[in-house]
């Protein structure tokens, strides 16, 4: 009678290098969480797949299995962290375009003011500023998933340019306030920022 060697078949066996399906989602989320922390603390250049794996408590082969290269891990972590900002198109659709500038500005600065969403945003922006590979990922996501969605709601021949200029205004002020921390922008009440920036964003989107 032929026996079954433990690990070769029967109950409890699994394919080497891959977690059971019930653990897959949790493992993937843990890797993404670790990746965001690593990119935030070390930046893109100094972060490695091995470091991400160690922080997540998994083998580096699993990181490659779920995501591929470091750039692909970064893109996945950026997409998850930046997901709330992709909802800005819904903000555009919540009311008339006459006051879309304030709605967009308030929404974006609301994300930056929230400590939970601010940390991954800082990691994304810092990595994109310092590394071309990270910047390319950031541009691709913002262009495809954010700016084109907003441009689709603007009835103008230069809608894409308008949307990008509005985004540049918001990103620029956010950089000054939360990343570079230049005074008095860094410490002034956010309502003052919104009051001054919103009309400029409105002008980019709907001005003549």
Protein Blocks (a to p, Z undefined) as FASTA:
>chain_A
ZZddehigcehiacehiacfklmmmmmmmmmmmmmmmmmmnommlpcfklmmmmnopafk
lmmmmnopaklmmmmmmmmmmmmmmmmmmmmmmpcfklmmmmmmmmmmmmmmpmklmmmm
mmmmmmmmmpmklmmmmmmmmmmmmmmmmmmmpccfklmmmmmmmmmmmmmmmmmmmmno
pafklmmcfklmmmmmmmmmmmmmmmZZ
